[in-house]
Amino acid sequence: MGYQKVLVPVSGKYRLERAKLALEQALKIVREDGEICFFHCVDQVPYLIPGESRKKLIMEDSQEAEKLLAPLVERVRSAGIAYRVHIVEGSPVTHIPKFASEGKFDIIVMFAGERNNLGQLIRKLVVGSVTERLFHAVNIPLLIVH
């Protein structure tokens, strides 16, 4: 038994290294006939940049994201598991819950780094980490890898 549809968000500082750790856990729990979907948010291009210039910047950011995700995609491909890559512009906290519910994923697997007490307190009081905020925003299981 395993999960059919596994979502692996790739974001934040040290995103590739952390995503690799999350991916290894995802590979342990995905069914052989299942699918892993990588989800990555690129920074939003300011709306003050119009037309073709804006489109070009978004395309460049998306191409850079595809290069970033290439080692993860190769790892899933070599494991013989189906995969998808979804890249959007904007905030992970905004887009991941919506994408997870619309895509009817069974579980989200993501990395959360260890923090010292002061850093943890500041994040909770001011903004909160992506993982902490997703924990309260999604209605599907969230596997947090340390």
Secondary structure, DSSP 8 states (H G I E B T S, - for coil): --EEEEEEE--STTHHHHHHHHHHHHHHHEEEEEEEEEEEEE----TTS-HHHHHHHHHHHHHHHHHHHHHHHHHHHHTT-EEEEEEEES-HHHHHHHHHHHTT-SEEEEE-----HHHHHHHHHHT--HHHHHHHH-SS-EEEE-
